[in-house]
């Protein structure tokens, strides 16, 4: 695409986002859901006029993972309440690792036995689908939390889980993809766990080093604008170094780098400088958030719902059940060991509020088309994401009010 086409597309996307905000209040739907509708309707109108949007399934993954995901993960991790996060770190990590593994396994089993076609949809396909759908997207979750003004502990549990959860899910997805492509059916669960830990911990160490280095480097400058530029460089730099140089988890690296850097920078900065930097990331995060959901709408096709509607329904049921079992089970088990167990009402909101979004779609759209079952997995992912955005997201507020939870 020419640079003029790229700029024009960006302007159109921003205008769609601008129009969607008041429309979401008018129709009383979450902003993210209206953005998806705007993307779908806008793209259909553009295509009807014979204009090529330039967006394809094969470039959606790179656009999301290399342009938007570093920004979105860094923004949430940089601005998250560190004190509240660390005080709830045990349940957050338990949900993001143990709970995510359990959700993946249960979802995979439900879809595998529900579809019941071992030749066309084998176990590795079910495991890939489970990993894709296990990730609760921080973009969707945080956007909805801001809208419903969630209580602080509930907010940090959902926000923290979604941050670490998508990192672990992406790593697990990468392992399953390598197994599917190379047909490593003999891979053992122990081998998968070891490889997972290597990639995940490697990304965390990389991010920790870069985050602390950037934090101390920032001490030599007293300009808030330069601090903002440094945070953007760290957001992308930590991701690229981990992914391309060290071959570990870029998302985990960006997540840890953001937390480490902000701990130093915010401790040294004045109140005015902190406010300026927060405003920079507030604007950057909201722009990225809006564009991602519009692009989701642009990539939706009607044919996948016509051909794979039954598989979508099976997957939706499997995901909801798996999420409930893993969340209630994990937190109930952990609650026996904690002085302050997570309120059962909070657990219920976490089960229903575990939304899927851009990350699930990006993973699904990155599937190699050489896999016989890629279209089925991709269609399932779209169906589940739309269910979470148009059924779960609009009813989270009703559930919070019904349970008497107040922020």
DORO-741619 format. One record per residue (C-alpha): x, y, z; residue in one letter; residue number from 1. Coordinates in steps of 0.2 Angstrom, whole numbers, plus 5000, padded with zeros to 4 digits. Example, Ala and Ser with C-alpha at 12.3 -4.5 7.8 and 13.67 -1.06 7.14 Angstrom:
% DORO-741619
@xx:5062 | yy:4978 | zz:5039 | residu:a | num:1
@xx:5068 | yy:4995 | zz:5036 | residu:s | num:2
//
This chain:
% DORO-741619
@xx:5000 | yy:5000 | zz:5000 | residu:x | num:1
@xx:5005 | yy:5018 | zz:4997 | residu:x | num:2
@xx:5009 | yy:5029 | zz:5012 | residu:x | num:3
@xx:4994 | yy:5040 | zz:5006 | residu:x | num:4
@xx:4983 | yy:5025 | zz:5007 | residu:x | num:5
@xx:4989 | yy:5020 | zz:5024 | residu:x | num:6
@xx:4986 | yy:5038 | zz:5031 | residu:x | num:7
@xx:4969 | yy:5039 | zz:5023 | residu:x | num:8
@xx:4964 | yy:5022 | zz:5031 | residu:x | num:9
@xx:4970 | yy:5028 | zz:5048 | residu:x | num:10
@xx:4959 | yy:5044 | zz:5046 | residu:x | num:11
@xx:4944 | yy:5034 | zz:5041 | residu:x | num:12
@xx:4947 | yy:5022 | zz:5056 | residu:x | num:13
@xx:4948 | yy:5037 | zz:5068 | residu:x | num:14
@xx:4933 | yy:5045 | zz:5061 | residu:x | num:15
@xx:4923 | yy:5028 | zz:5064 | residu:x | num:16
@xx:4929 | yy:5027 | zz:5082 | residu:x | num:17
@xx:4924 | yy:5045 | zz:5085 | residu:x | num:18
@xx:4906 | yy:5042 | zz:5078 | residu:x | num:19
@xx:4905 | yy:5025 | zz:5088 | residu:x | num:20
@xx:4907 | yy:5033 | zz:5105 | residu:x | num:21
@xx:4891 | yy:5043 | zz:5105 | residu:x | num:22
@xx:4882 | yy:5029 | zz:5096 | residu:x | num:23
@xx:4887 | yy:5017 | zz:5109 | residu:x | num:24
@xx:4878 | yy:5028 | zz:5122 | residu:x | num:25
@xx:4863 | yy:5030 | zz:5111 | residu:x | num:26
@xx:4860 | yy:5011 | zz:5108 | residu:x | num:27
@xx:4867 | yy:5006 | zz:5126 | residu:x | num:28
@xx:4880 | yy:4994 | zz:5120 | residu:x | num:29
@xx:4898 | yy:4993 | zz:5125 | residu:x | num:30
@xx:4910 | yy:5005 | zz:5115 | residu:x | num:31
@xx:4920 | yy:4990 | zz:5109 | residu:x | num:32
@xx:4905 | yy:4981 | zz:5102 | residu:x | num:33
@xx:4899 | yy:4996 | zz:5092 | residu:x | num:34
@xx:4917 | yy:4998 | zz:5086 | residu:x | num:35
@xx:4916 | yy:4980 | zz:5079 | residu:x | num:36
@xx:4899 | yy:4984 | zz:5070 | residu:x | num:37
@xx:4906 | yy:5001 | zz:5063 | residu:x | num:38
@xx:4921 | yy:4991 | zz:5056 | residu:x | num:39
@xx:4910 | yy:4978 | zz:5048 | residu:x | num:40
@xx:4897 | yy:4990 | zz:5041 | residu:x | num:41
@xx:4910 | yy:5002 | zz:5035 | residu:x | num:42
@xx:4921 | yy:4989 | zz:5026 | residu:x | num:43
@xx:4905 | yy:4982 | zz:5018 | residu:x | num:44
@xx:4901 | yy:4999 | zz:5011 | residu:x | num:45
@xx:4919 | yy:5003 | zz:5005 | residu:x | num:46
@xx:4920 | yy:4986 | zz:4996 | residu:x | num:47
@xx:4903 | yy:4989 | zz:4988 | residu:x | num:48
@xx:4910 | yy:5005 | zz:4980 | residu:x | num:49
@xx:4925 | yy:4994 | zz:4974 | residu:x | num:50
@xx:4938 | yy:5001 | zz:4986 | residu:x | num:51
@xx:4951 | yy:4989 | zz:4993 | residu:x | num:52
@xx:4953 | yy:4991 | zz:5012 | residu:x | num:53
@xx:4971 | yy:4983 | zz:5011 | residu:x | num:54
@xx:4967 | yy:4972 | zz:5026 | residu:x | num:55
@xx:4969 | yy:4953 | zz:5024 | residu:x | num:56
@xx:4970 | yy:4938 | zz:5035 | residu:x | num:57
@xx:4988 | yy:4936 | zz:5032 | residu:x | num:58
@xx:4993 | yy:4954 | zz:5037 | residu:x | num:59
@xx:4981 | yy:4955 | zz:5052 | residu:x | num:60
@xx:4992 | yy:4945 | zz:5064 | residu:x | num:61
@xx:5008 | yy:4956 | zz:5060 | residu:x | num:62
@xx:4997 | yy:4972 | zz:5062 | residu:x | num:63
@xx:4990 | yy:4967 | zz:5079 | residu:x | num:64
@xx:5006 | yy:4959 | zz:5086 | residu:x | num:65
@xx:5019 | yy:4971 | zz:5081 | residu:x | num:66
@xx:5010 | yy:4987 | zz:5080 | residu:x | num:67
@xx:4996 | yy:4987 | zz:5093 | residu:x | num:68
@xx:4999 | yy:4973 | zz:5106 | residu:x | num:69
@xx:5015 | yy:4980 | zz:5113 | residu:x | num:70
@xx:5006 | yy:4997 | zz:5115 | residu:x | num:71
@xx:4990 | yy:4989 | zz:5123 | residu:x | num:72
@xx:5000 | yy:4978 | zz:5135 | residu:x | num:73
@xx:5012 | yy:4991 | zz:5140 | residu:x | num:74
@xx:4999 | yy:5004 | zz:5143 | residu:x | num:75
@xx:4989 | yy:4993 | zz:5155 | residu:x | num:76
@xx:5004 | yy:4986 | zz:5164 | residu:x | num:77
@xx:5013 | yy:5004 | zz:5165 | residu:x | num:78
@xx:4997 | yy:5012 | zz:5173 | residu:x | num:79
@xx:4991 | yy:4997 | zz:5184 | residu:x | num:80
@xx:4990 | yy:5000 | zz:5202 | residu:x | num:81
@xx:5007 | yy:4991 | zz:5207 | residu:x | num:82
@xx:5003 | yy:4990 | zz:5226 | residu:x | num:83
@xx:4986 | yy:4983 | zz:5223 | residu:x | num:84
@xx:4993 | yy:4971 | zz:5210 | residu:x | num:85
@xx:5007 | yy:4964 | zz:5221 | residu:x | num:86
@xx:4994 | yy:4962 | zz:5236 | residu:x | num:87
@xx:4984 | yy:4951 | zz:5224 | residu:x | num:88
@xx:4998 | yy:4943 | zz:5214 | residu:x | num:89
@xx:4995 | yy:4926 | zz:5220 | residu:x | num:90
@xx:4977 | yy:4924 | zz:5214 | residu:x | num:91
@xx:4981 | yy:4933 | zz:5198 | residu:x | num:92
@xx:4996 | yy:4922 | zz:5194 | residu:x | num:93
@xx:4986 | yy:4907 | zz:5199 | residu:x | num:94
@xx:4972 | yy:4911 | zz:5187 | residu:x | num:95
@xx:4984 | yy:4916 | zz:5173 | residu:x | num:96
@xx:4994 | yy:4900 | zz:5174 | residu:x | num:97
@xx:4985 | yy:4886 | zz:5182 | residu:x | num:98
@xx:4968 | yy:4892 | zz:5178 | residu:x | num:99
@xx:4973 | yy:4896 | zz:5160 | residu:x | num:100
@xx:4980 | yy:4878 | zz:5158 | residu:x | num:101
@xx:4964 | yy:4871 | zz:5165 | residu:x | num:102
@xx:4953 | yy:4882 | zz:5154 | residu:x | num:103
@xx:4963 | yy:4876 | zz:5139 | residu:x | num:104
@xx:4961 | yy:4858 | zz:5143 | residu:x | num:105
@xx:4943 | yy:4858 | zz:5147 | residu:x | num:106
@xx:4939 | yy:4869 | zz:5132 | residu:x | num:107
@xx:4949 | yy:4857 | zz:5121 | residu:x | num:108
@xx:4940 | yy:4842 | zz:5128 | residu:x | num:109
@xx:4923 | yy:4850 | zz:5126 | residu:x | num:110
@xx:4926 | yy:4855 | zz:5108 | residu:x | num:111
@xx:4934 | yy:4839 | zz:5103 | residu:x | num:112
@xx:4920 | yy:4828 | zz:5109 | residu:x | num:113
@xx:4907 | yy:4840 | zz:5104 | residu:x | num:114
@xx:4912 | yy:4840 | zz:5086 | residu:x | num:115
@xx:4916 | yy:4822 | zz:5087 | residu:x | num:116
@xx:4926 | yy:4821 | zz:5070 | residu:x | num:117
@xx:4944 | yy:4814 | zz:5075 | residu:x | num:118
@xx:4949 | yy:4813 | zz:5056 | residu:x | num:119
@xx:4944 | yy:4831 | zz:5052 | residu:x | num:120
@xx:4947 | yy:4839 | zz:5069 | residu:x | num:121
@xx:4960 | yy:4830 | zz:5079 | residu:x | num:122
@xx:4966 | yy:4833 | zz:5097 | residu:x | num:123
@xx:4980 | yy:4845 | zz:5092 | residu:x | num:124
@xx:4966 | yy:4855 | zz:5083 | residu:x | num:125
@xx:4956 | yy:4855 | zz:5099 | residu:x | num:126
@xx:4971 | yy:4860 | zz:5110 | residu:x | num:127
@xx:4975 | yy:4874 | zz:5098 | residu:x | num:128
@xx:4957 | yy:4881 | zz:5099 | residu:x | num:129
@xx:4958 | yy:4879 | zz:5118 | residu:x | num:130
@xx:4974 | yy:4889 | zz:5119 | residu:x | num:131
@xx:4966 | yy:4903 | zz:5108 | residu:x | num:132
@xx:4950 | yy:4904 | zz:5118 | residu:x | num:133
@xx:4958 | yy:4903 | zz:5135 | residu:x | num:134
@xx:4966 | yy:4921 | zz:5133 | residu:x | num:135
@xx:4955 | yy:4934 | zz:5141 | residu:x | num:136
@xx:4959 | yy:4950 | zz:5131 | residu:x | num:137
@xx:4966 | yy:4964 | zz:5142 | residu:x | num:138
@xx:4959 | yy:4977 | zz:5129 | residu:x | num:139
@xx:4941 | yy:4971 | zz:5130 | residu:x | num:140
@xx:4942 | yy:4967 | zz:5149 | residu:x | num:141
@xx:4950 | yy:4984 | zz:5154 | residu:x | num:142
@xx:4938 | yy:4994 | zz:5142 | residu:x | num:143
@xx:4923 | yy:4986 | zz:5150 | residu:x | num:144
@xx:4930 | yy:4988 | zz:5168 | residu:x | num:145
@xx:4932 | yy:5007 | zz:5165 | residu:x | num:146
@xx:4914 | yy:5008 | zz:5159 | residu:x | num:147
@xx:4906 | yy:4999 | zz:5174 | residu:x | num:148
@xx:4918 | yy:5007 | zz:5187 | residu:x | num:149
@xx:4922 | yy:4990 | zz:5195 | residu:x | num:150
@xx:4928 | yy:4989 | zz:5213 | residu:x | num:151
@xx:4946 | yy:4990 | zz:5215 | residu:x | num:152
@xx:4950 | yy:4972 | zz:5220 | residu:x | num:153
@xx:4938 | yy:4965 | zz:5207 | residu:x | num:154
@xx:4946 | yy:4977 | zz:5194 | residu:x | num:155
@xx:4964 | yy:4972 | zz:5198 | residu:x | num:156
@xx:4960 | yy:4953 | zz:5198 | residu:x | num:157
@xx:4952 | yy:4954 | zz:5181 | residu:x | num:158
@xx:4965 | yy:4967 | zz:5174 | residu:x | num:159
@xx:4980 | yy:4957 | zz:5181 | residu:x | num:160
@xx:4973 | yy:4940 | zz:5176 | residu:x | num:161
@xx:4970 | yy:4946 | zz:5158 | residu:x | num:162
@xx:4988 | yy:4954 | zz:5157 | residu:x | num:163
@xx:4997 | yy:4938 | zz:5162 | residu:x | num:164
@xx:4984 | yy:4927 | zz:5155 | residu:x | num:165
@xx:4986 | yy:4933 | zz:5137 | residu:x | num:166
@xx:5005 | yy:4931 | zz:5139 | residu:x | num:167
@xx:5004 | yy:4913 | zz:5145 | residu:x | num:168
@xx:4991 | yy:4908 | zz:5131 | residu:x | num:169
@xx:5001 | yy:4915 | zz:5117 | residu:x | num:170
@xx:5016 | yy:4905 | zz:5123 | residu:x | num:171
@xx:5006 | yy:4889 | zz:5124 | residu:x | num:172
@xx:4998 | yy:4893 | zz:5107 | residu:x | num:173
@xx:5016 | yy:4894 | zz:5100 | residu:x | num:174
@xx:5020 | yy:4877 | zz:5107 | residu:x | num:175
@xx:5005 | yy:4869 | zz:5100 | residu:x | num:176
@xx:5007 | yy:4877 | zz:5083 | residu:x | num:177
@xx:5025 | yy:4870 | zz:5082 | residu:x | num:178
@xx:5018 | yy:4852 | zz:5087 | residu:x | num:179
@xx:5004 | yy:4854 | zz:5073 | residu:x | num:180
@xx:5016 | yy:4859 | zz:5059 | residu:x | num:181
@xx:5030 | yy:4847 | zz:5063 | residu:x | num:182
@xx:5017 | yy:4833 | zz:5068 | residu:x | num:183
@xx:5026 | yy:4831 | zz:5085 | residu:x | num:184
@xx:5012 | yy:4820 | zz:5092 | residu:x | num:185
@xx:5025 | yy:4811 | zz:5103 | residu:x | num:186
@xx:5028 | yy:4827 | zz:5113 | residu:x | num:187
@xx:5025 | yy:4824 | zz:5131 | residu:x | num:188
@xx:5015 | yy:4835 | zz:5144 | residu:x | num:189
@xx:5031 | yy:4837 | zz:5154 | residu:x | num:190
@xx:5041 | yy:4843 | zz:5138 | residu:x | num:191
@xx:5027 | yy:4856 | zz:5134 | residu:x | num:192
@xx:5028 | yy:4863 | zz:5152 | residu:x | num:193
@xx:5047 | yy:4864 | zz:5152 | residu:x | num:194
@xx:5047 | yy:4873 | zz:5135 | residu:x | num:195
@xx:5033 | yy:4884 | zz:5141 | residu:x | num:196
@xx:5043 | yy:4889 | zz:5157 | residu:x | num:197
@xx:5058 | yy:4892 | zz:5146 | residu:x | num:198
@xx:5049 | yy:4904 | zz:5135 | residu:x | num:199
@xx:5039 | yy:4913 | zz:5148 | residu:x | num:200
@xx:5053 | yy:4915 | zz:5161 | residu:x | num:201
@xx:5065 | yy:4920 | zz:5147 | residu:x | num:202
@xx:5053 | yy:4934 | zz:5142 | residu:x | num:203
@xx:5051 | yy:4940 | zz:5160 | residu:x | num:204
@xx:5069 | yy:4941 | zz:5163 | residu:x | num:205
@xx:5072 | yy:4950 | zz:5147 | residu:x | num:206
@xx:5058 | yy:4963 | zz:5151 | residu:x | num:207
@xx:5065 | yy:4965 | zz:5169 | residu:x | num:208
@xx:5082 | yy:4969 | zz:5163 | residu:x | num:209
@xx:5076 | yy:4981 | zz:5150 | residu:x | num:210
@xx:5063 | yy:4989 | zz:5161 | residu:x | num:211
@xx:5076 | yy:4993 | zz:5175 | residu:x | num:212
@xx:5089 | yy:4999 | zz:5163 | residu:x | num:213
@xx:5076 | yy:5011 | zz:5155 | residu:x | num:214
@xx:5071 | yy:5017 | zz:5172 | residu:x | num:215
@xx:5088 | yy:5021 | zz:5178 | residu:x | num:216
@xx:5092 | yy:5029 | zz:5161 | residu:x | num:217
@xx:5077 | yy:5040 | zz:5163 | residu:x | num:218
@xx:5085 | yy:5048 | zz:5178 | residu:x | num:219
@xx:5098 | yy:5057 | zz:5168 | residu:x | num:220
@xx:5084 | yy:5067 | zz:5159 | residu:x | num:221
@xx:5072 | yy:5079 | zz:5168 | residu:x | num:222
@xx:5060 | yy:5082 | zz:5153 | residu:x | num:223
@xx:5043 | yy:5073 | zz:5154 | residu:x | num:224
@xx:5042 | yy:5073 | zz:5135 | residu:x | num:225
@xx:5058 | yy:5063 | zz:5134 | residu:x | num:226
@xx:5051 | yy:5051 | zz:5147 | residu:x | num:227
@xx:5036 | yy:5048 | zz:5136 | residu:x | num:228
@xx:5047 | yy:5044 | zz:5121 | residu:x | num:229
@xx:5057 | yy:5032 | zz:5131 | residu:x | num:230
@xx:5042 | yy:5023 | zz:5137 | residu:x | num:231
@xx:5036 | yy:5021 | zz:5118 | residu:x | num:232
@xx:5054 | yy:5014 | zz:5114 | residu:x | num:233
@xx:5053 | yy:5002 | zz:5128 | residu:x | num:234
@xx:5036 | yy:4996 | zz:5124 | residu:x | num:235
@xx:5042 | yy:4991 | zz:5106 | residu:x | num:236
@xx:5060 | yy:4987 | zz:5110 | residu:x | num:237
@xx:5056 | yy:4975 | zz:5124 | residu:x | num:238
@xx:5044 | yy:4966 | zz:5113 | residu:x | num:239
@xx:5056 | yy:4965 | zz:5098 | residu:x | num:240
@xx:5072 | yy:4960 | zz:5108 | residu:x | num:241
@xx:5063 | yy:4946 | zz:5116 | residu:x | num:242
@xx:5054 | yy:4939 | zz:5100 | residu:x | num:243
@xx:5068 | yy:4941 | zz:5087 | residu:x | num:244
@xx:5084 | yy:4941 | zz:5096 | residu:x | num:245
@xx:5081 | yy:4929 | zz:5111 | residu:x | num:246
@xx:5066 | yy:4919 | zz:5104 | residu:x | num:247
@xx:5056 | yy:4921 | zz:5121 | residu:x | num:248
@xx:5039 | yy:4928 | zz:5124 | residu:x | num:249
@xx:5038 | yy:4946 | zz:5118 | residu:x | num:250
@xx:5022 | yy:4949 | zz:5127 | residu:x | num:251
@xx:5029 | yy:4944 | zz:5144 | residu:x | num:252
@xx:5044 | yy:4954 | zz:5141 | residu:x | num:253
@xx:5034 | yy:4970 | zz:5137 | residu:x | num:254
@xx:5023 | yy:4967 | zz:5152 | residu:x | num:255
@xx:5037 | yy:4965 | zz:5165 | residu:x | num:256
@xx:5047 | yy:4979 | zz:5157 | residu:x | num:257
@xx:5032 | yy:4991 | zz:5159 | residu:x | num:258
@xx:5030 | yy:4986 | zz:5177 | residu:x | num:259
@xx:5048 | yy:4988 | zz:5181 | residu:x | num:260
@xx:5051 | yy:5004 | zz:5172 | residu:x | num:261
@xx:5035 | yy:5013 | zz:5179 | residu:x | num:262
@xx:5040 | yy:5008 | zz:5197 | residu:x | num:263
@xx:5056 | yy:5018 | zz:5195 | residu:x | num:264
@xx:5050 | yy:5032 | zz:5184 | residu:x | num:265
@xx:5034 | yy:5036 | zz:5194 | residu:x | num:266
@xx:5044 | yy:5036 | zz:5210 | residu:x | num:267
@xx:5056 | yy:5049 | zz:5203 | residu:x | num:268
@xx:5044 | yy:5060 | zz:5194 | residu:x | num:269
@xx:5034 | yy:5075 | zz:5200 | residu:x | num:270
@xx:5015 | yy:5074 | zz:5201 | residu:x | num:271
@xx:5014 | yy:5085 | zz:5185 | residu:x | num:272
@xx:5026 | yy:5074 | zz:5175 | residu:x | num:273
@xx:5017 | yy:5058 | zz:5180 | residu:x | num:274
@xx:5000 | yy:5066 | zz:5175 | residu:x | num:275
@xx:5008 | yy:5071 | zz:5158 | residu:x | num:276
@xx:5015 | yy:5053 | zz:5155 | residu:x | num:277
@xx:4998 | yy:5045 | zz:5160 | residu:x | num:278
@xx:4989 | yy:5056 | zz:5148 | residu:x | num:279
@xx:5001 | yy:5051 | zz:5134 | residu:x | num:280
@xx:4997 | yy:5033 | zz:5137 | residu:x | num:281
@xx:4979 | yy:5036 | zz:5140 | residu:x | num:282
@xx:4977 | yy:5044 | zz:5122 | residu:x | num:283
@xx:4989 | yy:5031 | zz:5114 | residu:x | num:284
@xx:4980 | yy:5016 | zz:5122 | residu:x | num:285
@xx:4963 | yy:5022 | zz:5118 | residu:x | num:286
@xx:4968 | yy:5025 | zz:5099 | residu:x | num:287
@xx:4975 | yy:5008 | zz:5098 | residu:x | num:288
@xx:4960 | yy:5000 | zz:5107 | residu:x | num:289
@xx:4948 | yy:5008 | zz:5095 | residu:x | num:290
@xx:4957 | yy:5004 | zz:5079 | residu:x | num:291
@xx:4960 | yy:4986 | zz:5085 | residu:x | num:292
@xx:4941 | yy:4983 | zz:5087 | residu:x | num:293
@xx:4937 | yy:4992 | zz:5071 | residu:x | num:294
@xx:4949 | yy:4981 | zz:5062 | residu:x | num:295
@xx:4941 | yy:4966 | zz:5070 | residu:x | num:296
@xx:4924 | yy:4971 | zz:5062 | residu:x | num:297
@xx:4933 | yy:4973 | zz:5045 | residu:x | num:298
@xx:4939 | yy:4955 | zz:5045 | residu:x | num:299
@xx:4923 | yy:4947 | zz:5049 | residu:x | num:300
@xx:4915 | yy:4937 | zz:5035 | residu:x | num:301
@xx:4897 | yy:4931 | zz:5034 | residu:x | num:302
@xx:4902 | yy:4914 | zz:5026 | residu:x | num:303
@xx:4910 | yy:4908 | zz:5042 | residu:x | num:304
@xx:4894 | yy:4909 | zz:5052 | residu:x | num:305
@xx:4884 | yy:4900 | zz:5038 | residu:x | num:306
@xx:4896 | yy:4886 | zz:5037 | residu:x | num:307
@xx:4902 | yy:4883 | zz:5055 | residu:x | num:308
@xx:4888 | yy:4889 | zz:5066 | residu:x | num:309
@xx:4886 | yy:4872 | zz:5075 | residu:x | num:310
@xx:4905 | yy:4872 | zz:5079 | residu:x | num:311
@xx:4903 | yy:4890 | zz:5086 | residu:x | num:312
@xx:4889 | yy:4885 | zz:5097 | residu:x | num:313
@xx:4899 | yy:4870 | zz:5104 | residu:x | num:314
@xx:4914 | yy:4881 | zz:5107 | residu:x | num:315
@xx:4904 | yy:4894 | zz:5116 | residu:x | num:316
@xx:4896 | yy:4881 | zz:5128 | residu:x | num:317
@xx:4913 | yy:4873 | zz:5131 | residu:x | num:318
@xx:4922 | yy:4890 | zz:5134 | residu:x | num:319
@xx:4908 | yy:4896 | zz:5147 | residu:x | num:320
@xx:4909 | yy:4879 | zz:5156 | residu:x | num:321
@xx:4928 | yy:4878 | zz:5156 | residu:x | num:322
@xx:4929 | yy:4896 | zz:5162 | residu:x | num:323
@xx:4917 | yy:4893 | zz:5176 | residu:x | num:324
@xx:4926 | yy:4877 | zz:5182 | residu:x | num:325
@xx:4943 | yy:4884 | zz:5181 | residu:x | num:326
@xx:4939 | yy:4900 | zz:5190 | residu:x | num:327
@xx:4928 | yy:4894 | zz:5204 | residu:x | num:328
@xx:4940 | yy:4878 | zz:5206 | residu:x | num:329
@xx:4956 | yy:4888 | zz:5206 | residu:x | num:330
@xx:4950 | yy:4902 | zz:5218 | residu:x | num:331
@xx:4941 | yy:4890 | zz:5229 | residu:x | num:332
@xx:4957 | yy:4879 | zz:5231 | residu:x | num:333
@xx:4967 | yy:4895 | zz:5233 | residu:x | num:334
@xx:4955 | yy:4902 | zz:5246 | residu:x | num:335
@xx:4958 | yy:4888 | zz:5258 | residu:x | num:336
@xx:4976 | yy:4894 | zz:5259 | residu:x | num:337
@xx:4973 | yy:4913 | zz:5260 | residu:x | num:338
@xx:4968 | yy:4924 | zz:5274 | residu:x | num:339
@xx:4957 | yy:4935 | zz:5262 | residu:x | num:340
@xx:4949 | yy:4923 | zz:5249 | residu:x | num:341
@xx:4941 | yy:4931 | zz:5234 | residu:x | num:342
@xx:4923 | yy:4935 | zz:5236 | residu:x | num:343
@xx:4911 | yy:4922 | zz:5228 | residu:x | num:344
@xx:4902 | yy:4937 | zz:5220 | residu:x | num:345
@xx:4918 | yy:4943 | zz:5212 | residu:x | num:346
@xx:4922 | yy:4925 | zz:5206 | residu:x | num:347
@xx:4905 | yy:4925 | zz:5197 | residu:x | num:348
@xx:4909 | yy:4942 | zz:5188 | residu:x | num:349
@xx:4926 | yy:4935 | zz:5184 | residu:x | num:350
@xx:4918 | yy:4920 | zz:5176 | residu:x | num:351
@xx:4906 | yy:4930 | zz:5165 | residu:x | num:352
@xx:4918 | yy:4945 | zz:5163 | residu:x | num:353
@xx:4932 | yy:4935 | zz:5155 | residu:x | num:354
@xx:4930 | yy:4943 | zz:5138 | residu:x | num:355
@xx:4939 | yy:4937 | zz:5122 | residu:x | num:356
@xx:4944 | yy:4950 | zz:5109 | residu:x | num:357
@xx:4959 | yy:4955 | zz:5098 | residu:x | num:358
@xx:4972 | yy:4943 | zz:5104 | residu:x | num:359
@xx:4960 | yy:4928 | zz:5101 | residu:x | num:360
@xx:4957 | yy:4934 | zz:5083 | residu:x | num:361
@xx:4975 | yy:4938 | zz:5080 | residu:x | num:362
@xx:4980 | yy:4920 | zz:5085 | residu:x | num:363
@xx:4966 | yy:4913 | zz:5075 | residu:x | num:364
@xx:4971 | yy:4923 | zz:5059 | residu:x | num:365
@xx:4989 | yy:4918 | zz:5061 | residu:x | num:366
@xx:4985 | yy:4899 | zz:5059 | residu:x | num:367
@xx:4995 | yy:4891 | zz:5044 | residu:x | num:368
@xx:4983 | yy:4888 | zz:5030 | residu:x | num:369
@xx:4992 | yy:4871 | zz:5027 | residu:x | num:370
@xx:4983 | yy:4864 | zz:5042 | residu:x | num:371
@xx:4967 | yy:4856 | zz:5036 | residu:x | num:372
@xx:4957 | yy:4862 | zz:5051 | residu:x | num:373
@xx:4962 | yy:4881 | zz:5051 | residu:x | num:374
@xx:4946 | yy:4887 | zz:5044 | residu:x | num:375
@xx:4936 | yy:4878 | zz:5057 | residu:x | num:376
@xx:4947 | yy:4885 | zz:5071 | residu:x | num:377
@xx:4946 | yy:4903 | zz:5064 | residu:x | num:378
@xx:4927 | yy:4903 | zz:5062 | residu:x | num:379
@xx:4925 | yy:4896 | zz:5080 | residu:x | num:380
@xx:4937 | yy:4910 | zz:5087 | residu:x | num:381
@xx:4926 | yy:4923 | zz:5078 | residu:x | num:382
@xx:4910 | yy:4916 | zz:5085 | residu:x | num:383
@xx:4916 | yy:4916 | zz:5103 | residu:x | num:384
@xx:4923 | yy:4933 | zz:5102 | residu:x | num:385
@xx:4907 | yy:4940 | zz:5095 | residu:x | num:386
@xx:4897 | yy:4931 | zz:5109 | residu:x | num:387
@xx:4908 | yy:4939 | zz:5122 | residu:x | num:388
@xx:4907 | yy:4956 | zz:5115 | residu:x | num:389
@xx:4888 | yy:4956 | zz:5111 | residu:x | num:390
@xx:4881 | yy:4945 | zz:5125 | residu:x | num:391
@xx:4893 | yy:4944 | zz:5139 | residu:x | num:392
@xx:4900 | yy:4962 | zz:5139 | residu:x | num:393
@xx:4883 | yy:4971 | zz:5138 | residu:x | num:394
@xx:4877 | yy:4961 | zz:5153 | residu:x | num:395
@xx:4892 | yy:4963 | zz:5165 | residu:x | num:396
@xx:4884 | yy:4979 | zz:5172 | residu:x | num:397
@xx:4868 | yy:4970 | zz:5175 | residu:x | num:398
@xx:4877 | yy:4956 | zz:5184 | residu:x | num:399
@xx:4887 | yy:4968 | zz:5195 | residu:x | num:400
@xx:4871 | yy:4977 | zz:5200 | residu:x | num:401
@xx:4862 | yy:4961 | zz:5203 | residu:x | num:402
@xx:4875 | yy:4954 | zz:5215 | residu:x | num:403
@xx:4876 | yy:4971 | zz:5224 | residu:x | num:404
@xx:4894 | yy:4975 | zz:5220 | residu:x | num:405
@xx:4898 | yy:4993 | zz:5220 | residu:x | num:406
@xx:4914 | yy:5003 | zz:5216 | residu:x | num:407
//
